[in-house]
Amino acid sequence: MALNRRLFLQASAATFAATTLAGCGGEDRVVIDTSLPVGPYNAKSTAEEVTEGIDLSGKTALVTGCNSGIGHETMRVLAQRGAHVFGTGRTLEKAQEACDSVKGKTTPLALELSDFDSCVACARAVAAQTDSLDILIPNAGIGTFTEFELVNGIEKIFVVNYLGHVVLTMNLLPLVQAAEHGRIVHVGSRMGYMSTPKGGIDFDNLRGEGAYDAALAYGRSKLANALFSLKLSQMLDPAYTTSNAVHPGFVKTDIGRNATGIIGFLYNNAATIIQKNVAEGAATQVYVATNPSLDGVSGAYFEDCNPVKFNGPNHVFDVALADRLWRETVAMVGSYFEVPVPA
Ligand SMILES: NC(=O)c1ccc[n+]([C@@H]2O[C@H](COP(=O)([O-])OP(=O)(O)OC[C@H]3O[C@@H](n4cnc5c(N)ncnc54)[C@H](OP(=O)(O)O)[C@@H]3O)[C@@H](O)[C@H]2O)c1
């Protein structure tokens, strides 16, 4: 079989960006932000460990992509700690099966992120069942091994990983704001700063106008997750509602399910030796969603259960880019917002 060079380069980029920073000069570039609360946890901590002793009884949470990987473990542990968790799957059957597989109070919901009407319907279904949402974790996503496709006229990874979650989040925002201390935890990726087009977001290529590189398209979508988090943190009063983004680590999940052949073997099997398991992979988002020390912390970016900052230029904290992305986003999907957007 001839090795598809393009796919090989994409897999290499994905694996490179996802693995430990050691050896790529990243240690100097991404450092723990000691101006924010730093906890006792690290890359080996699990979601159960970071929630030890935390009682989430009476709290409500929503996790997208609850039927697989990091999302399933996130739902499992939040429910174990007492939260009522709304878990979404692309079909109600998938969500139901996932909810049935964990202990605690869970409610399955259908959510197809490439269908903005489905995102609106999902938010409405939640609003019909609860007056407030303490934790919102837009977690679902598709990975680097996605062939080029336009959905609603826009590149598919951007639609699924970013735009669909924006529609869902904006329509759920009143519920999160109704919680005493609502927290939104956006699941980004290190690819969002290690594999993006020039300038971070290539606005002139969102509709497939130029070349398609799946690794860059994935990184672009994950940077968009982080910039949306930053924008929301500016819109919301952190005393009541916070918005933060995380990189979960390089985790053994089904995200590489579309990778086949040698690439599939390397990504889904050989890489296991450097990957986190799902318990470790879910830890950072569960920590950011629940740890009391993070009350009022908003607009931050977390890796391995700690806030990080970047030495040198980066787009993760690029306020001007976040503003432009927000304007373009409202132009693309603003008509699906059924609630007022905070100023
Ligand atoms: N694994 C890693 O190394 C890694 C690294 C950095 C960031 N992340 C991020 O972590 C998050 C979770 O990924 P994972 O690794 O746990 O992958 P996963 O096991 O493949 O889970 C992805 C979830 O997203 C759902 N999903 C995919 N397309 C969807 C759509 N169109 N509408 C609604 N839901 C959809 C999937 O549903 P189906 O099962 O029905 O397709 C599944 O529940 C993603 O945002 C990913 O980008 C992962």
The ligand as an SDF file (V2000), in Angstrom:
LIG
                    3D

 48 52  0  0  0  0  0  0  0  0999 V2000
   -7.9970   12.4060   22.6260 N   0  0  0  0  0  0  0  0  0  0  0  0
   -7.0670   13.3490   22.5750 C   0  0  0  0  0  0  0  0  0  0  0  0
   -5.8620   13.0860   22.5080 O   0  0  0  0  0  0  0  0  0  0  0  0
   -7.4770   14.7960   22.5820 C   0  0  0  0  0  0  0  0  0  0  0  0
   -6.4770   15.7780   22.6120 C   0  0  0  0  0  0  0  0  0  0  0  0
   -6.8420   17.1140   22.6410 C   0  0  0  0  0  0  0  0  0  0  0  0
   -8.1840   17.4580   22.6350 C   0  0  0  0  0  0  0  0  0  0  0  0
   -9.1400   16.4880   22.5940 N   0  0  0  0  0  0  0  0  0  0  0  0
  -10.5400   16.9140   22.5790 C   0  0  0  0  0  0  0  0  0  0  0  0
  -11.2710   16.1700   23.5440 O   0  0  0  0  0  0  0  0  0  0  0  0
  -12.6460   16.1480   23.1700 C   0  0  0  0  0  0  0  0  0  0  0  0
  -13.1980   14.7360   23.3590 C   0  0  0  0  0  0  0  0  0  0  0  0
  -12.5670   13.8900   22.4120 O   0  0  0  0  0  0  0  0  0  0  0  0
  -12.2160   12.3710   22.6930 P   0  0  0  0  0  0  0  0  0  0  0  0
  -10.7610   12.2590   22.5720 O   0  0  0  0  0  0  0  0  0  0  0  0
  -12.9050   11.8740   23.9000 O   0  0  0  0  0  0  0  0  0  0  0  0
  -12.8140   11.7110   21.3510 O   0  0  0  0  0  0  0  0  0  0  0  0
  -13.9410   10.6140   21.0990 P   0  0  0  0  0  0  0  0  0  0  0  0
  -13.7510    9.4170   21.9590 O   0  0  0  0  0  0  0  0  0  0  0  0
  -13.9210   10.4230   19.6120 O   0  0  0  0  0  0  0  0  0  0  0  0
  -15.2860   11.3520   21.5220 O   0  0  0  0  0  0  0  0  0  0  0  0
  -15.7890   12.3950   20.7440 C   0  0  0  0  0  0  0  0  0  0  0  0
  -17.2420   12.6230   21.0820 C   0  0  0  0  0  0  0  0  0  0  0  0
  -17.7340   13.6960   20.2520 O   0  0  0  0  0  0  0  0  0  0  0  0
  -18.9380   13.2400   19.6200 C   0  0  0  0  0  0  0  0  0  0  0  0
  -19.1610   13.8690   18.3300 N   0  0  0  0  0  0  0  0  0  0  0  0
  -18.4180   13.7500   17.2090 C   0  0  0  0  0  0  0  0  0  0  0  0
  -19.0010   14.4000   16.1900 N   0  0  0  0  0  0  0  0  0  0  0  0
  -20.1410   14.9490   16.6810 C   0  0  0  0  0  0  0  0  0  0  0  0
  -21.1900   15.7020   16.1150 C   0  0  0  0  0  0  0  0  0  0  0  0
  -21.1890   16.0370   14.8250 N   0  0  0  0  0  0  0  0  0  0  0  0
  -22.2070   16.0900   16.9140 N   0  0  0  0  0  0  0  0  0  0  0  0
  -22.2430   15.7500   18.2130 C   0  0  0  0  0  0  0  0  0  0  0  0
  -21.2860   15.0050   18.8150 N   0  0  0  0  0  0  0  0  0  0  0  0
  -20.2470   14.6190   18.0410 C   0  0  0  0  0  0  0  0  0  0  0  0
  -18.7220   11.7470   19.4370 C   0  0  0  0  0  0  0  0  0  0  0  0
  -19.9530   11.0920   19.1450 O   0  0  0  0  0  0  0  0  0  0  0  0
  -19.9280    9.7430   18.2530 P   0  0  0  0  0  0  0  0  0  0  0  0
  -19.2270    8.7170   19.1000 O   0  0  0  0  0  0  0  0  0  0  0  0
  -21.3550    9.4490   18.0060 O   0  0  0  0  0  0  0  0  0  0  0  0
  -19.1750   10.0740   17.0040 O   0  0  0  0  0  0  0  0  0  0  0  0
  -18.1240   11.4000   20.7870 C   0  0  0  0  0  0  0  0  0  0  0  0
  -19.1250   11.3030   21.7490 O   0  0  0  0  0  0  0  0  0  0  0  0
  -12.6970   16.6680   21.7280 C   0  0  0  0  0  0  0  0  0  0  0  0
  -13.1320   18.0040   21.7280 O   0  0  0  0  0  0  0  0  0  0  0  0
  -11.2510   16.6200   21.2790 C   0  0  0  0  0  0  0  0  0  0  0  0
  -10.9550   17.5840   20.2870 O   0  0  0  0  0  0  0  0  0  0  0  0
   -8.8220   15.1750   22.5720 C   0  0  0  0  0  0  0  0  0  0  0  0
  1  2  1  0
  2  3  2  0
  2  4  1  0
  4  5  1  0
  4 48  2  0
  5  6  2  0
  6  7  1  0
  7  8  2  0
  8  9  1  0
  8 48  1  0
  9 10  1  0
  9 46  1  0
 10 11  1  0
 11 12  1  0
 11 44  1  0
 12 13  1  0
 13 14  1  0
 14 15  2  0
 14 16  1  0
 14 17  1  0
 17 18  1  0
 18 19  2  0
 18 20  1  0
 18 21  1  0
 21 22  1  0
 22 23  1  0
 23 24  1  0
 23 42  1  0
 24 25  1  0
 25 26  1  0
 25 36  1  0
 26 27  1  0
 26 35  1  0
 27 28  2  0
 28 29  1  0
 29 30  1  0
 29 35  2  0
 30 31  1  0
 30 32  2  0
 32 33  1  0
 33 34  2  0
 34 35  1  0
 36 37  1  0
 36 42  1  0
 37 38  1  0
 38 39  2  0
 38 40  1  0
 38 41  1  0
 42 43  1  0
 44 45  1  0
 44 46  1  0
 46 47  1  0
M  CHG  2   8   1  16  -1
M  END
$$$$
